[in-house]
Amino acid sequence: MDKVDCIREYEKVREIILLETDRNKKGDLFNRLIYDVFHALGFGEPRFNVPKAGREIDLVLQHRTENRVALAECKAQSDLVGGTDVNKFVGALDVERGKYEQDGSSVVGYFISRSGFKPTVYEQEEERIRARKGRNDKLEMILLGPDGIVRELMRGRVLCSLGQAASSVRSLKEELYLCEQVDLLAIEEGWVWVLYYARFPKQEPTHVAFVHADGNQLLNNIADTLLKRVRLQELPFSNLTYIEAKSEKSFDKKSAQEAYFQYLKNELGEIQFEGMPADKEAGAVKVDLENIFVPLQFYLNDEEEEQGINENESIQIEEVLNRSLRAAILAKPGGGKSTLIRRIALAYAYPERRLRVDDGLPDRDWFPVYIRCRDLENNATKSIMEMIDMIVQRAEITKYAGGFKALVENALQDGRVLLLIDGLDEISNEKHRICFANQLRTFVATYPNVHLVITSREAGFRAVAGTIATYCKQYSISGFEEEQIRLLSLKWHQAILGDSRQVEEDSARLCDMILRDVRIVVLAENPLLLTTLLFVKRCVGYLPTKRCRLYEEMIKLLLVTWNAVAHDKLDMDETEPQLAFVAYCMMEDGQQKITRDELERCIRRARKELPEILDYTTVSPSKFIEQVEERSSLLIQMGYEENNRGQLTASYEFSHLSFQEYLAAKAIVKQWAPDSHNINLRNTLVPHLQEEHWREVIPLAAFLSGRDAQSFIEYLIECNKECLEIDEKQKMGSYDIITLHLANCIANEVPMNQKLLKESILLILKRKNALDKIRINHDSVDSVLVFDTISKSKYGSSYREIVKHELFNQYEDKYAFQFSDAWFRLFLLEDEESLHAKNILSLMESGDHQQEVTGALLMMYGAFQVSNRRGNEGLKYSASGCMKEIFSAVSQMLKSGDDLSVFSASWCVAWAGYGEADLIPVEMAADLADCLVELWIRDLPASLKRVVSWGLATVCMPGLNLRKRKKLCEVIEDNLKKPQNSHDRIAAIHIAIVADEWTKEEARQRIDDEMRQDYRIRKSRFLKKLKIITANQYRQNRQVSERQK
């Protein structure tokens, strides 16, 4: 057959044929397919059929890299477009451009016609261009007819060249000649070249061939379907003889499949632990993937909810594959995406392996086609079919090339192909990645029934997210939860040490240690970092409880022993200082990302400022970055950002923020930071005390400094003393973090003598409210768990003794809440069963003051759990028959005259009363209320008054009657008019009612609009039950309350 001269070959296109009979569908089809043109022109995902007042813009598109907007009109009609239609669009364009230009965007108009334009249109446009130049009007309007459409499609590599299309057609029966003119067919499945052939040169065509946009002749079954659809239409090729694609029936498809699946098994079927030192026998261990794989959880990323799935709701892989024909699965580095796709490939190559993991993979007869993007290199711009064909070379099964191709084609025809794209982000060239995404889009348009799973890092996915969103649902892998952490640990231990009861117990103990520290849990949520933790434990012999030690061992393992077989060794003495220098600079700039340009400059600066260590390195900064990423994944490329020259450049992050924080701290202590010669720890850290992102660096640096941290600890102590002296109303939120720094230094076991330790512990306990404020304002669990961490540290015994002494021997009313809270939490940590009602009763009947107070505080916390429905804590009380005995003991404590006993008993009633957990037996309520009223009418210190008022407010219930007392009415009025705390007013209202000081009607009148805005009054169960406050009133004031909050 003749080859086609490819110069200006787009001019050979006679017509773009839309294979759709319905007029509206034809227009929609043309719009959707024409998006390929705009993608080639650099524009992002379009908005179709945008309605405007009295008109409609077919497409609105934003350029992917420039501040430019395209407004397009698309005409699918078969007649040439005239000047009237173009003038209407120009009018609409003039109106719409203003809105976009006000936002700083330039606007370009495109009028696209699949049939072309009348000659007068071009003349008219030339005149318009001259007129606009005269007015200095920069509006650009471009006409694209069939030749322009094809030109842009070919330039954007969406459409193969005509020469490539012609070379794919083979006729075995007779010699045929390619005709001069060709057509382009637009169908629901994509673009298709229509090539015409004749028996003699320059004669009328007798034959036709269909070639897909990717350069491969259409498979026969697809072509047959296409021909059936055109039989009733008068098209140029309707009555021509179809040239069939070459048959592959002679190939041994069975042997080809066995060879291919064996390749998958060899390539993907085993996990080899490469992170162990040479003297550890585990270094050579290979484990079947199923023996180490842990089922993952996913959540849907789409802004709109899919039916049955809410955004951020965890789902299984079964739901992902069943609900989504095509899915893009995103994860952070080490999140398990590659292991997942390996699991899927093996499960469908070998159905018996699918049953070895209970992850719910669907029972389908899928044919897995596995493409690992990092293997593509310069082939990433080829068509997907070409990439699939290349598998036989990589698998070294070239003798089965024909059979493998036939296998894939048959599976595509049957809709059985499961295309698995592993690591899309590993196509490092962004243009190639975008082209790959375009090729995928073309491929799935050609084969609409193909199942597709793409995995990628989140950041590397951004450049193609818009394109892939047009044909893929996007999911993310959730971090490991406790059950998954325990399962991976168990599987890892069994793989390394064998399956025994002792191994199970060792794994469980290690997981207990991990799960006790929230900062380590954050690491363990990532499968790769959890595996690193397990290796650290194996190498060191134990899991370091000190975070500095743990991070040190993890970094050492990643840099020195991880991937030791696959990559050159990194010199720890040179690598760590350079990474620490970079980490410090990033912390100084308050950033977690750094561009490749900045990273290289930073490394060069490190070598200049640390000549004693780095003068002898022979590795270039660029090569160093590559080695660190490939060897350890400690520093990883996360995407692309614009540099100061406006160019896109790679951006990097540390694989976990904890590593950046630790290395920055080490840079300070080891004097590896910029201008750090003879730097002073205190002078370095003090400027950063109010900066949130330095919160972890500060205690890490203090710990690493050892005895040199004393001056810094003394400074923190003095700051906290000053905070205590400031009146509460004058406190600034910025002071609160100072207390957290001191608490974190204790929790991290920064060296200090007994005197400093006691001062520090007393200060953080007295300023516990400051830590609570951080928790509320910053949603931080660290401020809560820091006391738990201290109690488990080497300072734990000192902490316990100080809390005990201050609460029972040096009781101060103004710190009653802080020390009481710390005391009962110590008991909760020591004994998980301490909340059981029988244990509480035993403490309260002991006759020992300390145990009675402890029992009341534990009962208070248990009631708090019930009131807030925390887990199943309520079961410990509702099934108990000793509530009457417990609250009888509480009553005695209220009558004791001891401030601590009264405080703890009142706090207990506050959470257990009718208005909260409702655990107090009805027959006990009057006695408790009487005791609290007797206290309430006295002159009490502030904290005690607050908790007594709180207890009174919640203990009141319908049917409760209290006797009148002298001065009670006066005390009620004082608390209403001049409340000393947030509970006085609601307590006064409740007591006025149950003591018959007010009738219900009087209560309704006394509770004015200002009072109704008080959250405690509005939510009062007691007042609602008596219908003094109604649900209607609550709803009416709810909006006001929300604004107050």
SELOTI-9622 format. One record per residue (C-alpha): x, y, z. Coordinates in steps of 0.5 Angstrom, whole numbers, plus 2048, in hexadecimal, padded with zeros to 3 digits. Each point is the difference from the previous one (the first is absolute). Layout:
SELOTI-9622
XYZ
...
//
This chain:
SELOTI-9622
800800800
8028077FF
803804806
7FD807801
804806800
7FF803807
8028077FE
7F9804801
7FD7FA800
7FA803805
7FE8037F9
7FE7F97FD
7FA800805
7FA8017FC
7FB7FF806
7FF7FF807
7FA7FB801
7FC800806
7FD7F9801
7FA802804
7F98017FD
7FD804806
8018077FF
801802807
8057FA801
8048017FA
801807803
8027FE807
8047FA7FC
8048067FC
801804806
8037FA805
8057FE7FA
8028077FE
803801807
8067FC7FE
8018067FB
800804806
8047FC805
8058007FA
800807800
802800808
7F9801803
7FD7FD806
7FA7FC801
7FA8047FC
7F9802803
7FB7FE7FB
7FA8037FD
800806805
7FA804800
800808800
7FA805800
7FD7FE7F9
8067FC7FD
8047FA801
808800800
8017F87FE
807800804
804804805
8077FE801
806802805
8078007FD
8047FB804
806804801
7FE8077FE
7FB805802
7FC7FF7FA
7F97FE7FF
7FD7FD7F9
7F88017FE
7FE7FC7FB
7FA7FF7FB
8007F97FD
7FC7FE7FA
7FF7F97FE
7FB8017FA
8027FE7F9
7FF8067FC
806806800
7FF805805
7FE8077FE
802807803
7F9800804
8027FB804
807803801
7FD807802
7FC7FD805
8057FD804
8058067FF
7FA804803
8007FB806
807800801
801807800
7FB800806
8037FA804
8078037FF
7FF806805
7FF7FB806
8067FC7FF
8058067FE
7FE803807
8037FA803
8068017FC
7FF7FB7FB
8018007F9
7FA7FE7FB
8017FC7FA
7FA7FE7FC
8007F97FC
7FA7FF7FA
8017F97FF
7FC7FD7FA
8017F87FE
7FD8027F9
8048077FF
7FE8077FE
7FE8047FA
8058047FC
7FD806802
8017FE808
8078017FF
8008077FC
7FB802806
8057FE805
8068037FC
7FC807800
7FE7FF808
8087FF801
8028067FD
7FA804803
8027FE807
8088017FF
7FE8077FE
7FC801807
8067FC804
7FB7FB802
8047F9801
7FA7FB800
8027FA7FD
7FB7FC7FC
8027FA7FC
7FC7FC7FB
8027F8800
7FD7FC7FA
8017F97FF
8078017FE
802804806
7FC7FB804
8057FA7FD
806805801
7FF801807
7FF7F9802
8067FE7FC
804805803
7FE7FE807
8017F97FF
7F97FE801
7FF7FE7F9
8057FB7FC
8038037FA
7FD7FE7F9
8067FC7FE
8007FC807
7F97FE7FF
8017FE7F8
8067FC802
7FC7FC805
7FB7FD7FB
8017FA7FC
7FD7FC7FB
8017F97FF
7FC7FF7FA
8018057FA
8058067FF
7FC806802
8028087FF
7FE805805
7FC8067FE
802807801
7FA802804
7FF7FD807
7FA801805
800801808
7FB7FC804
7FE803806
7FC7FA804
7FE7FF808
8077FC800
8048067FE
8048027F9
8017FB7FA
8038017F9
7FC7FE7FB
8057FE7FA
7FD7FE7F9
8047FC7FB
7FF7FE7F9
8027FB7FB
8038047FC
804807801
7FB806800
7FA7FC7FF
7FA800804
8007FD807
7FE7F8800
8037FF807
800803807
8047FF806
7FF803807
806802805
800803807
803806802
8067FC803
8027FD7F9
7FD7F9801
7FB7FE7FB
7FA7FF804
7FE7F9802
7FB7FC7FC
7FB7FF805
800808801
8008017F9
7FA7FB7FF
7FC804805
8028077FD
7FE7FD7F9
7F97FE803
7FF807802
8018037F9
7FC7FB7FC
7FA805801
8048067FE
8028037FA
808800801
8058007FB
8037F9802
7F97FD802
8007FC7F9
8087FF800
8037F9802
803800807
8087FE800
8007FC806
806800805
8057FA800
7FD7FA804
8057FD805
7FC7F9801
8077FC7FE
803803807
8017FB806
7FC805805
8007FB805
8087FF801
8008087FF
7FB801806
8047FB804
8078037FF
7FD807801
7FD7FE807
8067FD802
8048077FE
7FB803805
8017FB805
807801800
800807800
7FB802805
7FE7F9804
805801805
803805805
807800802
802804806
8068047FE
801804806
8047FC805
807800801
8047FB7FD
8017FC807
7F97FF801
7FD7FA7FD
7F98037FE
8048047FB
7FF7FB7FB
7F97FE802
7FB8007FA
7F8800801
7FA7FE7FC
7FD8077FF
7F97FD803
8047FE806
802807802
7FA8047FC
7FB804805
7F98027FD
8008077FF
7FA806801
7FE8057FB
7FC806800
7FD8047FA
8048067FE
7FA8037FB
7FD806803
7F97FE7FE
7FE7F9804
7FF7FA7FC
7FA7FC801
8017FC806
807803802
801806804
8068047FF
8057FE805
7FC7FA802
8057FA800
7FE7FA7FB
8047FA7FE
8037FE7F9
7FA7FC7FE
7FC806801
8058047FC
8007FB7FA
7F97FE800
7FD808800
8068037FB
8017FD7F9
807804801
803803806
806804802
8037FE807
804805803
805800806
806803804
8067FD7FF
8017F9803
7F8800800
7FF7F97FD
7FE8017F9
8057FC7FD
7FF7FA804
7F98017FF
8008007F8
8057FA801
7FB7FC804
7FB8027FB
8047FD7FA
8027FA803
7F97FF803
7FD7FF7F9
8067FD7FD
7FF7FA805
7F9800803
8027FB805
805806803
7FA804800
7FD7FC806
806801804
7FE807802
7F9802803
8008067FD
7FA7FF7FC
8038017F9
7FA7FF7FB
7FF7F97FD
8018027F8
8047FC7FA
8048067FF
8068007FC
806805804
8048047FC
805803804
8048067FE
806803805
8018077FE
807801803
8027FA7FA
7FD8057FB
8058057FF
8008037FA
7FA7FC7FD
7FB803805
7FE8047FA
7FE7FA7FB
7F97FE800
7FE7FB805
7FF7FA7FB
8088017FE
801800808
7FC7FA801
8047FD7FA
807801803
7FE7FC806
8037FA7FC
806803800
801802807
7FD7F9802
8057FC7FB
7FA7FC7FD
8018037F9
7FF7F97FD
7F9801802
7FF8077FD
7FB7FE7FC
7FC7FC804
800806806
7FE8057FB
7FA7FB7FE
7FE7FF807
800807802
7FC8027FA
7FB7FA801
7FF803808
7FF8077FD
7FB7FD7FC
7FC7FD805
801805805
8047FC805
807804800
802803807
8058057FE
804802806
805806800
805800806
803807802
7FD8057FB
804805804
8077FC7FE
7FF8037F9
805806802
7FF8047FA
7FA804801
7FE8007F9
8017F97FF
7FC7FF806
7FA8047FD
8017FD7F9
8007F9803
7F9802804
7FE8027F9
8017FA7FD
7FD7FC805
7FA8057FF
8007FE7F9
8017F8801
7FA800805
7FC8047FB
8027FA7FB
7FE7FB805
7FB802804
7FF7FA804
807800802
8017FF808
805805802
804801806
805806801
805801806
804806801
803805806
7FB805801
8058067FE
8027FD7FA
7F97FF7FE
7FE807800
8028027F9
7FC7FA7FD
7FA801805
7FB8047FB
8017FB7FA
8007FA804
7FA802804
7FC8007F9
8007F8800
8027FE807
7FD800807
806803805
8017FC807
805801805
8037FB805
7FF801807
8057FF805
8017FA804
7FB7FF806
8027FC806
7FD7F97FD
8048017FA
807802804
7FF7FA804
7FF7FC7FA
8068027FC
8047FF807
7FE7F9801
8017FE7F8
807803800
8027FD807
7FD7F97FD
8048017FA
806802803
8007FB806
7FB7FB7FF
7F97FE802
8007FF808
7FC803806
806803802
8018047FA
7F8802800
802803807
8068047FE
7FC8037FA
7FA802805
805803805
8048047FB
7F98027FD
7FE802807
806805801
7FF8037F9
7F9801801
801804807
8048067FD
7FC8047FB
8068027FD
8027F97FE
7F97FE7FE
8008067FB
8077FC7FD
7FC7F9800
7FA8037FC
8057FF7FA
8017F97FE
8088027FE
801803806
7FD7FB804
8047FB7FD
806804802
7FE800807
8007F9800
8078007FD
803804805
7FD7FC805
8037FA7FD
8078037FF
801804807
7FC7FA804
7FB805803
7FC8067FD
802806803
7FB804804
804806800
7FE8047F9
8078027FF
8037F9800
7FA7FE7FC
8018057FB
8087FF800
7FF7F87FF
7FB8017FA
8048057FC
8067FC801
7FC7FA7FE
7FD8037FA
8078047FE
8057FA801
7FD7F9800
7F98017FC
8007FE7F9
8087FE801
8007FB7FA
7FD8057FB
803806801
807803802
802801807
7FF807803
805803805
7FC801806
806805802
7FE8057FA
7F97FE7FF
7FD802806
803807801
7FE8027F9
7F97FD802
800804806
8028067FD
7FA8007FB
7FB7FE806
802806804
8008057FA
7F97FD7FF
7FE801807
803807800
7FB8027FA
7FA7FC803
8007FC7FA
7FF7F87FF
8018017F8
8078027FD
8018017F8
8057FC7FD
8048067FE
800803808
8027F9802
8068007FC
802807802
7FF7FE807
8047FA800
8068047FC
7FF805806
8007FA805
8077FE7FD
803807800
7FE801807
8027F9803
8077FF7FD
8027FC805
7FB7FB7FF
7FE8017F8
8078027FD
8017F97FE
7FA7FE7FD
8007FE7F8
7F97FF7FF
7FD8067FC
7F9803804
7FC7FE7FA
8037F9801
7FF800807
7F9802800
7FE7FA7FB
8047FB805
7FD802806
7F97FF7FD
8017FA7FC
8047FC806
7FC803806
7FA8047FE
802804806
7FF8067FB
7FB7FF7FA
7FE8047FA
7F8802801
7FE8047FA
8028067FC
800807802
8028077FD
807803801
801807801
8018007F8
7F97FE7FF
8037F97FE
7FD7F9803
8057FC804
8007FA804
7FE801807
8027FC806
7FE7FE807
8037FC806
7FC7F9800
7FD802806
800807804
8037FC806
8067FF7FC
8018077FE
7FE802808
8067FC802
8058017FB
7FF808801
8017FF808
8067FC7FF
8038057FB
7FF805806
8037FC805
8067FD7FB
8018077FE
7FE7FE7F9
7FB8067FF
8028067FC
805805804
8007FB805
807800803
800801807
7F8801800
7FC800807
7FA7FB801
7FC806804
8028057FB
7FE7FC7FA
7F97FD802
7FD806804
7FF8047F9
7FC7FA7FE
7FC7FF807
7F98037FD
8017FC7F9
7FB7FA800
8047FD7FB
8067FF805
7FC7FD805
8037F97FF
8078037FE
801803807
8007FA805
8047FC7FB
805805800
800801807
8017F8801
8058007FB
804805804
8007FC806
803804806
8018067FC
7F8801800
800802807
8008087FE
7FB7FF7FB
7FB7FC806
801806805
7FE8057FB
7FA7FC7FE
7FE800808
801807801
7FB8017FA
7FB7FC803
801803807
7FF8077FC
7F97FD7FD
7FE7FD807
800808802
7FC8037FB
7F9800801
7FC7FB7FC
7FC8067FC
8078037FE
8027F97FE
8038007F8
7FF7F97FC
8078017FE
8027FE807
7FD7F9800
8057FD7FC
805802805
7FD7FB805
8007FB7FA
8078007FF
8027FF807
7FB7FA800
8037FD7FA
807801803
7FE7FC806
7FC7FB7FC
8077FF7FB
8047FF806
8048067FF
806800806
7FE804806
8017FF808
7FB7FF805
7FF807801
7FF8027F9
7FC7FA7FF
7FB802806
7FF8077FE
7FF7FE7F9
7FB7FB802
7FC805804
8008057FB
7FD7FC7FB
7FB7FD804
7FE807803
7FF8027F9
7FD7FA7FD
7FA8057FE
8058037FB
8017F97FD
7F97FF7FF
7FF8067FD
8057FE7FB
7FC7F97FF
7FA8047FF
8038067FB
8047FB7FC
7FD7F9800
8067FE803
8007F9804
808801802
7FE805806
7FB7FB803
8057FA7FF
806803802
7FE7FF808
7FF7F87FE
8078007FD
803804806
7FD7FA804
8037FB7FC
807803800
806800804
7FD806804
7F97FC801
8027FE807
802807802
7F98037FC
7FC7FB804
803802807
7FF8087FE
7F97FF7FE
7FE7FC806
804805805
7FD8067FD
7F97FD800
8007FD807
805804804
8008077FD
7F98007FD
7FE8077FD
7F98027FE
8038047F9
8037F97FE
7FB7FB802
7FE7FE7F9
8078007FD
8037FB806
7F97FC800
8007FF7F9
8087FE800
7FF7FB806
7FA7FC7FD
8037FF7F9
8067FD804
7FB7FB802
7FD7FF7F9
8077FF7FD
8027FB806
7FA7FC800
7FB7FF7FA
7FB7FD805
800806805
7F98037FD
7FC7FA802
7FB801805
8027FB805
807802800
7FD808801
7FC7FD806
8067FD803
804806800
7FA804802
7FF7FC806
8077FF802
800805806
8068037FD
8008077FE
8057FF7FA
7FC7FA7FD
7F9804801
8028067FC
8037FB7FB
7F97FC7FF
7FC806800
8058037FA
7FF7F97FC
7F9800801
8008077FD
8047FE7FA
7FB7FA7FF
7FA804800
8048057FB
8017FA7FC
7F87FE800
7FE8077FF
8048017FA
7FF7F97FD
8077FF800
8007F87FD
7FD7FB805
802803806
7F9801802
7FF7F8801
805800806
7FB804804
7F97FF7FD
8017F8802
802802807
7FC7FF806
804805804
7FE8077FE
7FC801807
8067FE804
8058047FC
7FC806800
7FF7FF808
807801801
8008067FB
7FB803805
8057FF806
8058037FC
7FC8067FF
7FF801808
8077FE802
802808800
8077FE7FC
8008047FA
8047FB7FC
7FA7FB801
7FB8057FF
8038027FA
8017F97FD
7F97FE802
7FD8067FD
8037FF7F9
7FE7F9801
7F9802801
8008057FA
8027FB7FB
7FB7FA803
7FA805801
7F98007FC
8038057FB
8067FC7FE
8017F9801
7FA7FF804
8037FA804
7FE803807
7FA7FB803
7FA804801
7FF7FF807
807803801
7FF8077FC
7FD803806
8057FF805
8068027FB
7FC8067FE
7FF802808
8087FF801
8018047FA
7FB806802
803800807
8078017FD
7FE8057FB
7FD805804
807801804
8068047FE
8047FB7FC
8068017FC
8008017F8
8017F97FE
7FC7FC805
7FA8057FF
8007FF7F9
8007F8800
7FB801806
7FB8047FB
8027FB7FB
7FD7FA804
7FA804802
7FE8017F9
8017F97FE
7FD7FD806
7F98037FF
7FB7FC7FD
7F88007FF
7FD7FE807
805803804
7FE804806
805804805
7FE803806
801808801
806803803
802806803
8038057FB
7FF7FB7FB
7FC8057FC
805805801
8067FB7FD
7FB7FE7FA
8008087FE
807801801
8027FA7FC
7FB8027FA
803808800
8077FF802
8027F97FE
8077FE802
8017FA7FB
7FC7FD7FA
7FC7FC804
7FD804806
7FA8037FC
7FE7F97FD
8017FE807
7FC806803
7FA7FF7FB
7FF7F8802
801801807
7FA806800
7FC7FB7FD
8017F9804
800805807
7F98037FD
803807800
7FD8007F9
7FA7FD7FD
8017FE7F9
7FD8067FD
804805804
8067FC7FE
7FE8017F8
800807802
806801803
8047FC7FB
8018067FB
8038007F9
807801803
7FF7FA804
7FE7FC7FA
8068017FD
8047FD805
8017F97FD
8007FC807
7F9803801
7FD7FE7F9
8037F9800
7FD7FF807
7FD7F9800
7FC802807
7FD8077FD
7FE7FC7FA
7FD7FB803
7FC805804
7FE8047FA
803806802
8058007FB
7FD7FD7F9
8037FD7FA
7FD8067FC
804805804
8067FC800
8008007F8
7FE807800
806802804
8057FA7FD
8028057FB
802805805
8047FB804
8047FD7FA
8028077FE
802801807
8047FA800
//
